[in-house]
């Protein structure tokens, strides 16, 4: 099965086949040799692959195609050629189903007129056939990407990432081992959120995930999109399903361009706990009692009163939530490892002087630092021995330090909510959310890391609306591409040999270097290059041209 990005890709393929057909049509006076016919067949596959962007392996590029489409066959009229026939089918997650609630994609089957063999041996194998044909046309072997999960989103960011995959990735990389999912609000609605469950399952298995920005629909969007309900953010399910310990948000830097902080700033936001999953109820006057019933220990089954108080106002909001601390040891280890690698000084942020329940977070972080990392920070001369104690910052102070410490070269770790607020401030200090990474990190049962990479900004709805009106846009894809690079590198690190991992890192680094070079030369998007900067499509094409030169 070969999955097409858009119907326009299919039309491009038809035009390529028609052109090739003219080249391969035989006459009674000048029959083609068997070898020539075979070469012609390969040429047609190459033409079709080129026309449809290597028939990218995205299973969810189309979210609203018709449910069925008549087969399209290209007759060879006695000539040797390859034809493609296709039908619209439905797909839930990564599994074919017939249910009307599933997501949709287009599947096609390649047929060789020389052998009469119809390739139906699976999506990945057929994708590899087309990828190899693409490679033969450029006389360069494709780099095979390691298995990972690719989660498609919606609106402007999906449009841009489709271009990135088509023009930057497909010409150089065989992505047939990727598993693709459509997490758009429309598809979540149609699958009753089965697609989210499939994403979590696949991510747990492959341990490397890239996610495009998605929308959490407002009441207006629910009505406009015809959704059955308001679907909540998928983040909670992902964090629970992957045993999330932290959301890493770091500054992105471009050599030669000062964005905000001069040196790197690393931030770890505890991935669970806090107000986000709180229970609440508005109440009147009365007695409020919070109780807890242990499952283990000497008091198992007994009711323990956590708090009791009188509500004296006519309206009070009662809120309950907990902060899980079991995984803070893993968070501490991950945070201090990253600070060591980057050569930056670590700080831990809480409001423990007022919120006494935050004390365990600080204590666990300090214990891990003192026992496993303090000596390492001294040895690497990141901190002097006399100043080697782990520094605690009150959250109020941290907000000021983020403004004052513009030299960068520091790291912070905080609770879930404090981390959410402080990293928004970090993004504004470093020009915009487009220059901040956002990576969810979980821990698998075997102790290895599950990493999900995404941009820290949203779907850029207003720019997408302008694009649909036919207006010029200029969206900087840097944050999203950094996420894609991170996911590809982590997938390679997790599944590849050292040799293949080095090749993948070399390729992804070339993408980053080319983007940075164009920004330095004033050929980037308008957020950095001003009104004369490139449009969205122009910047994509400029990077694509540079990558093509590298492959030559």
C-alpha positions as CSV (number, residue, x, y, z in Angstrom):
1,X,0.0,0.0,0.0
2,X,1.2,3.4,-0.9
3,X,-0.4,6.3,0.9
4,X,-0.7,9.7,-0.9
5,X,-0.5,13.1,0.6
6,X,-3.3,14.7,-1.4
7,X,-5.5,14.1,-4.4
8,X,-3.2,16.5,-6.3
9,X,-0.4,14.1,-5.8
10,X,-2.5,11.5,-7.6
11,X,-3.1,13.8,-10.5
12,X,0.6,14.6,-10.7
13,X,1.3,10.9,-10.8
14,X,-1.3,10.5,-13.6
15,X,0.5,13.2,-15.6
16,X,3.8,11.5,-15.1
17,X,2.5,8.1,-16.2
18,X,0.9,9.7,-19.3
19,X,4.3,11.3,-20.2
20,X,6.1,8.1,-19.7
21,X,3.5,6.2,-21.7
22,X,4.3,8.3,-24.7
23,X,8.0,7.4,-24.3
24,X,7.4,3.7,-24.1
25,X,4.6,3.1,-26.6
26,X,5.7,0.6,-29.2
27,X,4.9,0.3,-32.9
28,X,4.8,-2.7,-35.1
29,X,7.8,-1.4,-37.1
30,X,10.0,-0.7,-34.1
31,X,9.3,-3.0,-31.1
32,X,11.1,-2.3,-27.9
33,X,13.6,-4.8,-26.5
34,X,12.8,-6.6,-23.3
35,X,15.6,-4.7,-21.6
36,X,14.4,-1.4,-22.9
37,X,10.9,-2.1,-21.7
38,X,12.2,-3.0,-18.2
39,X,14.1,0.2,-18.0
40,X,11.1,2.1,-19.2
41,X,9.1,0.6,-16.4
42,X,11.6,1.7,-13.8
43,X,11.6,5.2,-15.3
44,X,7.9,5.5,-14.9
45,X,8.0,4.4,-11.3
46,X,10.7,7.1,-10.7
47,X,8.5,9.7,-12.5
48,X,5.5,8.8,-10.4
49,X,7.5,8.8,-7.2
50,X,9.0,12.2,-8.0
51,X,5.6,13.6,-8.9
52,X,4.0,12.6,-5.6
53,X,6.9,13.4,-3.3
54,X,8.1,9.8,-3.1
55,X,4.6,8.8,-2.1
56,X,5.3,9.9,1.4
57,X,4.3,7.2,4.0
58,X,1.9,9.5,5.9
59,X,-1.3,7.5,6.4
60,X,-3.2,10.5,7.4
61,X,-2.5,13.3,5.0
62,X,-6.1,13.4,3.9
63,X,-8.7,13.9,6.7
64,X,-11.8,14.5,4.6
65,X,-11.6,12.7,1.3
66,X,-14.7,10.9,-0.2
67,X,-15.3,7.5,1.2
68,X,-14.9,5.7,-2.2
69,X,-13.3,6.5,-5.5
70,X,-13.5,4.5,-8.7
71,X,-10.4,2.6,-9.6
72,X,-8.0,4.4,-12.0
73,X,-6.1,2.2,-14.4
74,X,-3.6,3.3,-16.9
75,X,-3.7,0.9,-19.9
76,X,-0.5,0.1,-21.6
77,X,-1.9,-0.6,-25.1
78,X,0.8,-3.1,-25.8
79,X,3.6,-1.1,-24.2
80,X,5.5,-1.9,-21.0
81,X,4.7,0.3,-18.1
82,X,3.6,0.4,-14.4
83,X,0.1,1.4,-13.5
84,X,-1.5,2.5,-10.3
85,X,-5.0,1.7,-9.1
86,X,-6.5,3.2,-6.0
87,X,-9.5,3.2,-3.7
88,X,-10.4,5.3,-0.7
89,X,-10.3,3.3,2.4
90,X,-10.7,4.1,6.1
91,X,-8.0,3.7,8.7
92,X,-8.0,3.8,12.5
93,X,-4.6,4.5,14.0
94,X,-2.2,2.3,12.1
95,X,-4.8,-0.5,11.4
96,X,-7.2,-0.9,8.5
97,X,-10.8,-1.1,9.6
98,X,-14.1,-0.8,7.9
99,X,-15.9,1.1,10.7
100,X,-17.3,4.5,9.7
101,X,-15.7,6.0,12.7
102,X,-12.2,5.4,11.5
103,X,-9.8,7.9,9.9
104,X,-9.3,8.0,6.1
105,X,-6.5,7.6,3.7
106,X,-5.9,6.7,0.1
107,X,-4.2,3.4,-0.8
108,X,-2.9,2.4,-4.1
109,X,-1.4,-0.8,-5.6
110,X,1.4,-0.8,-8.1
111,X,1.2,-3.2,-11.0
112,X,4.0,-4.1,-13.3
113,X,2.8,-4.8,-16.8
114,X,6.1,-6.6,-17.5
115,X,5.4,-9.3,-14.8
116,X,1.7,-8.8,-14.2
117,X,2.5,-8.9,-10.4
118,X,0.4,-6.8,-8.1
119,X,2.3,-5.8,-5.0
120,X,0.0,-6.2,-2.0
121,X,2.6,-7.2,0.5
122,X,2.0,-4.3,2.8
123,X,2.4,-0.5,3.2
124,X,6.0,-0.5,4.3
125,X,7.3,-2.9,1.6
126,X,5.5,-0.9,-1.2
127,X,6.8,2.4,0.2
128,X,10.3,0.9,0.1
129,X,9.9,0.0,-3.5
130,X,9.0,3.5,-4.4
131,X,11.8,4.9,-2.2
132,X,14.3,2.7,-4.0
133,X,13.0,3.9,-7.3
134,X,13.4,7.5,-6.2
135,X,17.0,6.7,-5.1
136,X,17.9,5.2,-8.4
137,X,16.9,8.3,-10.2
138,X,19.2,10.4,-8.1
139,X,21.9,7.8,-8.0
140,X,22.0,8.2,-4.2
141,X,21.0,5.5,-1.8
142,X,18.3,6.7,0.6
143,X,19.1,6.9,4.3
144,X,16.7,4.6,6.1
145,X,15.1,6.2,9.1
146,X,14.6,4.2,12.3
147,X,11.1,3.4,13.4
148,X,9.2,6.2,15.2
149,X,5.7,7.6,15.5
150,X,4.7,10.6,13.4
151,X,1.6,12.4,14.7
152,X,0.0,14.8,12.2
153,X,-1.9,17.8,13.4
154,X,-3.9,20.5,11.6
155,X,-4.0,24.0,10.2
156,X,-1.0,26.0,9.2
157,X,1.6,23.9,11.0
158,X,0.4,20.7,9.3
159,X,0.6,22.5,5.9
160,X,4.2,23.5,6.6
161,X,5.3,20.1,7.9
162,X,3.8,18.4,4.8
163,X,6.1,20.6,2.7
164,X,9.1,19.8,5.0
165,X,8.5,16.1,4.6
166,X,7.9,16.3,0.9
167,X,10.8,18.6,0.0
168,X,13.4,18.1,2.7
169,X,13.0,14.5,4.0
170,X,11.5,12.4,1.2
171,X,14.3,13.0,-1.4
172,X,17.0,11.8,1.1
173,X,15.3,9.5,3.6
174,X,13.2,6.3,3.5
175,X,10.6,6.8,6.2
176,X,8.7,3.6,5.5
177,X,9.3,2.4,9.1
178,X,7.5,5.4,10.6
179,X,4.0,4.9,12.0
180,X,1.7,7.7,11.1
181,X,-1.4,8.9,13.0
182,X,-3.9,11.8,12.4
183,X,-4.6,13.5,15.7
184,X,-6.7,16.3,14.3
185,X,-9.8,17.2,16.2
186,X,-11.9,15.9,13.3
187,X,-10.3,12.5,13.3
188,X,-10.3,12.2,17.1
189,X,-14.1,12.9,16.9
190,X,-14.6,10.3,14.1
191,X,-12.6,7.6,15.9
192,X,-14.1,8.5,19.3
193,X,-10.5,9.2,20.4
194,X,-9.3,5.7,19.5
195,X,-6.6,7.3,17.5
196,X,-5.2,8.9,20.7
197,X,-5.1,5.5,22.3
198,X,-3.3,4.1,19.3
199,X,-0.7,6.9,19.4
200,X,0.0,6.2,23.1
201,X,0.4,2.4,22.4
202,X,2.7,3.0,19.4
203,X,4.8,5.6,21.3
204,X,5.2,3.2,24.2
205,X,6.5,0.6,21.8
206,X,8.8,2.7,19.6
207,X,9.9,5.2,22.2
208,X,10.4,8.1,19.7
209,X,7.5,10.4,18.7
210,X,7.2,13.6,16.7
211,X,3.9,15.5,17.1
212,X,2.7,18.4,15.1
213,X,0.7,21.1,16.9
214,X,-3.0,20.2,17.4
215,X,-6.0,22.2,18.5
216,X,-8.0,21.7,21.7
217,X,-11.4,22.8,20.2
218,X,-13.3,25.7,21.6
219,X,-17.1,25.7,21.7
220,X,-17.1,27.7,18.4
221,X,-14.7,25.2,16.8
222,X,-16.8,22.3,18.0
223,X,-19.8,23.8,16.1
224,X,-17.9,24.8,13.0
225,X,-16.2,21.4,12.6
226,X,-19.3,19.5,13.4
227,X,-17.7,17.6,16.4
228,X,-19.8,15.4,18.7
229,X,-18.1,16.9,21.8
230,X,-15.2,19.1,23.0
231,X,-12.2,16.8,23.1
232,X,-9.7,17.7,25.7
233,X,-6.0,18.1,25.3
234,X,-4.2,14.8,24.4
235,X,-1.3,15.7,26.6
236,X,-2.6,14.1,29.8
237,X,-3.1,10.7,28.1
238,X,0.4,10.9,26.6
239,X,2.1,11.8,29.9
240,X,0.3,9.0,31.8
241,X,0.8,6.4,29.0
242,X,4.5,7.1,28.7
243,X,5.2,7.5,32.4
244,X,6.1,11.1,31.8
245,X,8.6,12.6,34.2
246,X,9.3,16.0,32.6
247,X,8.6,18.4,29.8
248,X,11.9,19.8,28.6
249,X,11.8,23.3,27.2
250,X,15.1,24.8,26.0
251,X,16.2,27.8,24.1
252,X,17.1,27.4,20.4
253,X,20.2,29.4,19.2
254,X,21.3,30.5,15.8
255,X,25.0,31.3,15.5
256,X,25.4,35.0,14.6
257,X,21.9,36.0,15.6
258,X,21.0,37.1,19.1
259,X,17.5,36.1,19.9
260,X,17.4,36.7,23.7
261,X,19.6,34.7,25.9
262,X,23.3,34.6,24.8
263,X,23.9,31.1,26.2
264,X,21.6,28.0,26.5
265,X,18.8,27.9,29.1
266,X,17.4,24.5,30.0
267,X,14.1,24.0,31.8
268,X,12.5,20.9,33.3
269,X,8.7,21.1,34.1
270,X,7.4,18.1,36.1
271,X,5.1,16.3,33.7
272,X,2.5,15.2,36.2
273,X,0.5,16.5,39.2
274,X,-0.8,19.9,40.2
275,X,-3.9,21.8,39.2
276,X,-4.3,20.3,35.7
277,X,-6.2,17.2,36.9
278,X,-7.9,18.9,39.9
279,X,-11.4,18.0,41.1
280,X,-13.5,20.9,42.1
281,X,-17.0,22.0,43.1
282,X,-18.6,25.4,44.0
283,X,-20.2,25.2,47.4
284,X,-21.9,27.4,49.9
285,X,-21.7,27.6,53.7
286,X,-20.8,24.4,55.5
287,X,-18.1,22.1,56.7
288,X,-15.4,20.9,54.2
289,X,-13.7,17.7,55.1
290,X,-10.9,16.1,53.0
291,X,-10.3,12.4,53.7
292,X,-7.9,9.8,52.5
293,X,-8.2,6.0,52.7
294,X,-4.8,4.2,52.4
295,X,-4.5,1.0,50.4
296,X,-1.4,-0.2,52.2
297,X,0.3,0.0,55.5
298,X,-1.0,-0.3,59.1
299,X,-3.9,2.2,58.4
300,X,-5.1,0.4,55.2
301,X,-8.8,0.8,54.9
302,X,-9.1,3.4,57.6
303,X,-10.4,6.9,56.9
304,X,-7.8,9.6,57.6
305,X,-8.8,13.3,57.7
306,X,-6.4,15.3,55.7
307,X,-8.1,18.7,56.3
308,X,-11.2,20.0,57.9
309,X,-12.4,23.6,57.7
310,X,-15.5,25.8,57.7
311,X,-16.7,27.4,54.5
312,X,-18.2,30.7,55.6
313,X,-18.9,32.4,52.2
314,X,-22.0,32.0,50.1
315,X,-19.9,30.8,47.2
316,X,-16.5,29.0,47.6
317,X,-14.6,26.9,45.1
318,X,-13.4,23.6,46.6
319,X,-10.4,22.2,44.7
320,X,-8.6,19.0,45.3
321,X,-5.5,17.6,43.6
322,X,-2.3,15.7,44.4
323,X,1.3,16.0,43.4
324,X,2.9,12.6,42.5
325,X,6.5,12.5,43.7
326,X,7.6,8.9,42.9
327,X,9.1,9.9,39.6
328,X,11.0,13.0,40.8
329,X,14.1,10.8,41.3
330,X,14.1,10.1,37.5
331,X,13.4,13.8,36.8
332,X,16.3,14.8,39.0
333,X,18.7,12.4,37.3
334,X,17.6,13.5,33.8
335,X,17.8,17.2,34.7
336,X,21.3,17.0,36.2
337,X,22.6,14.9,33.4
338,X,21.5,17.4,30.9
339,X,23.0,20.3,32.8
340,X,26.3,18.5,33.0
341,X,26.2,17.8,29.3
342,X,25.4,21.4,28.5
343,X,27.8,22.8,31.1
344,X,25.2,25.0,32.8
345,X,24.5,25.5,36.5
346,X,21.3,23.9,37.9
347,X,18.6,25.6,40.0
348,X,15.5,24.1,41.6
349,X,12.3,26.3,41.8
350,X,9.5,25.9,44.4
351,X,7.3,28.0,46.7
352,X,8.0,25.6,49.6
353,X,8.2,28.5,52.2
354,X,4.4,29.0,51.7
355,X,3.3,25.7,50.1
356,X,4.8,23.3,52.6
357,X,3.7,20.3,50.6
358,X,6.3,21.2,48.0
359,X,9.1,20.4,50.3
360,X,9.5,16.8,49.2
361,X,10.2,17.9,45.6
362,X,13.1,20.0,46.8
363,X,14.4,17.3,49.1
364,X,14.4,14.6,46.5
365,X,16.2,16.9,44.0
366,X,18.8,17.8,46.5
367,X,19.4,14.3,47.7
368,X,20.0,13.1,44.1
369,X,22.3,16.1,43.4
370,X,24.4,15.6,46.6
371,X,24.8,11.8,46.2
372,X,25.3,11.5,42.4
373,X,26.1,14.8,40.8
374,X,27.7,17.4,43.0
375,X,31.3,16.0,42.6
376,X,30.7,15.8,38.8
377,X,29.8,19.5,38.6
378,X,32.9,20.4,40.5
379,X,35.1,18.2,38.4
380,X,33.8,19.8,35.2
381,X,34.3,23.2,36.8
382,X,30.7,24.2,36.2
383,X,30.6,25.2,39.8
384,X,33.4,26.0,42.3
385,X,33.8,23.8,45.2
386,X,32.9,26.6,47.6
387,X,29.7,27.3,45.7
388,X,28.8,23.7,44.8
389,X,25.6,23.5,46.9
390,X,22.4,23.1,44.9
391,X,20.6,26.5,44.8
392,X,16.9,26.8,45.6
393,X,14.9,29.6,44.0
394,X,11.5,30.7,45.1
395,X,9.1,30.9,42.1
396,X,8.8,34.6,42.6
397,X,12.5,35.1,42.4
398,X,12.7,32.8,39.4
399,X,10.5,35.1,37.4
400,X,12.9,38.0,38.0
401,X,16.0,35.9,37.3
402,X,14.6,34.9,33.9
403,X,14.6,38.6,33.0
404,X,18.0,39.4,34.6
405,X,20.1,36.5,33.6
406,X,20.2,37.3,29.9
407,X,23.7,35.7,29.6
408,X,22.0,32.3,29.8
409,X,24.0,29.2,30.8
410,X,21.7,28.0,33.5
411,X,19.0,25.3,34.0
412,X,15.8,25.3,36.1
413,X,13.5,22.6,37.3
414,X,10.0,23.2,38.8
415,X,6.6,21.8,39.5
416,X,4.1,21.3,36.7
417,X,2.2,24.6,37.0
418,X,5.2,26.8,37.9
419,X,7.1,25.3,35.0
420,X,4.2,26.0,32.7
421,X,4.2,29.7,33.6
422,X,7.9,30.2,33.8
423,X,8.6,28.6,30.4
424,X,6.0,31.0,28.8
425,X,8.1,33.8,30.3
426,X,11.3,32.1,29.0
427,X,9.8,32.0,25.5
428,X,9.0,35.7,25.5
429,X,12.5,36.5,26.7
430,X,13.9,34.5,23.9
431,X,12.0,36.3,21.1
432,X,9.0,33.9,20.8
433,X,7.7,30.4,21.4
434,X,9.0,29.5,18.0
435,X,12.6,29.5,19.4
436,X,11.9,27.1,22.3
437,X,11.8,23.3,22.2
438,X,9.1,21.2,23.9
439,X,9.9,17.6,24.6
440,X,8.0,15.2,26.8
441,X,10.2,12.6,28.4
442,X,9.0,9.4,30.0
443,X,10.7,6.3,31.4
444,X,10.0,2.8,30.0
445,X,9.9,-0.2,32.3
446,X,13.4,-1.2,31.2
447,X,14.7,2.3,32.3
448,X,15.1,3.7,28.8
449,X,13.7,7.0,27.8
450,X,10.5,7.5,25.8
451,X,10.7,10.9,24.1
452,X,8.0,12.9,22.3
453,X,9.1,16.0,20.4
454,X,7.0,19.0,19.3
455,X,7.1,22.7,18.9
456,X,6.1,24.9,21.8
457,X,3.7,26.9,19.8
458,X,0.2,26.2,18.4
459,X,-1.3,25.6,15.0
460,X,-1.1,29.3,14.0
461,X,-4.8,29.5,13.1
462,X,-4.8,33.2,11.9
463,X,-2.0,32.5,9.4
464,X,-3.7,29.5,8.1
465,X,-6.9,31.5,7.5
466,X,-4.8,34.1,5.6
467,X,-3.3,31.3,3.5
468,X,-6.7,29.9,2.6
469,X,-7.7,33.4,1.5
470,X,-4.8,33.3,-0.9
471,X,-2.7,35.8,1.1
472,X,1.1,35.5,1.5
473,X,2.3,33.9,4.7
474,X,5.7,33.6,6.4
475,X,5.8,30.9,9.0
476,X,9.2,30.1,10.5
477,X,9.3,26.2,10.8
478,X,12.4,26.2,13.0
479,X,10.7,25.0,16.2
480,X,8.8,22.2,14.5
481,X,11.9,21.1,12.5
482,X,14.0,21.0,15.7
483,X,11.3,18.7,17.1
484,X,11.4,16.5,14.0
485,X,15.2,16.4,14.1
486,X,15.1,15.5,17.8
487,X,12.7,12.6,17.1
488,X,14.6,11.3,14.2
489,X,17.9,11.3,16.2
490,X,16.3,9.7,19.2
491,X,14.7,7.0,17.1
492,X,18.1,6.3,15.5
493,X,19.8,6.3,18.9
494,X,17.2,3.8,20.2
495,X,17.0,1.4,17.3
496,X,20.0,1.9,14.9
497,X,23.6,0.8,14.9
498,X,26.2,3.4,15.8
499,X,27.2,3.8,12.1
500,X,23.6,4.4,11.0
501,X,23.0,6.8,13.9
502,X,26.0,8.9,12.9
503,X,24.6,9.1,9.3
504,X,21.2,10.2,10.6
505,X,22.8,12.8,12.9
506,X,24.9,14.1,10.0
507,X,21.8,14.5,7.8
508,X,19.6,16.2,10.5
509,X,22.5,18.5,11.4
510,X,22.8,19.5,7.8
511,X,19.2,20.6,7.9
512,X,19.8,22.7,11.0
513,X,23.0,24.3,9.6
514,X,21.3,25.2,6.3
515,X,18.4,26.9,8.1
516,X,20.8,28.8,10.3
517,X,22.9,29.9,7.3
518,X,19.9,31.2,5.5
519,X,18.8,33.2,8.6
520,X,22.2,34.7,8.9
521,X,22.2,35.7,5.2
522,X,18.9,37.5,5.6
523,X,17.1,34.8,3.5
524,X,14.9,33.5,6.3
525,X,11.3,34.1,7.1
526,X,10.1,37.6,8.0
527,X,10.1,37.1,11.8
528,X,13.9,37.3,11.5
529,X,14.6,38.8,8.1
530,X,12.1,41.6,8.1
531,X,9.5,42.5,5.5
532,X,11.8,41.5,2.7
533,X,12.1,38.0,4.1
534,X,10.9,34.8,2.5
535,X,7.3,33.6,2.3
536,X,6.6,30.2,3.9
537,X,7.0,28.4,0.6
538,X,10.1,30.4,-0.5
539,X,11.9,29.4,2.6
540,X,11.0,25.8,2.3
541,X,12.3,25.8,-1.3
542,X,15.5,27.6,-0.4
543,X,16.3,24.9,2.2
544,X,15.3,22.2,-0.3
545,X,17.7,23.6,-2.9
546,X,20.6,23.7,-0.4
547,X,19.9,20.1,0.6
548,X,19.8,19.1,-3.1
549,X,23.3,20.6,-3.6
550,X,24.5,18.6,-0.6
551,X,23.3,15.4,-2.2
552,X,24.8,16.2,-5.6
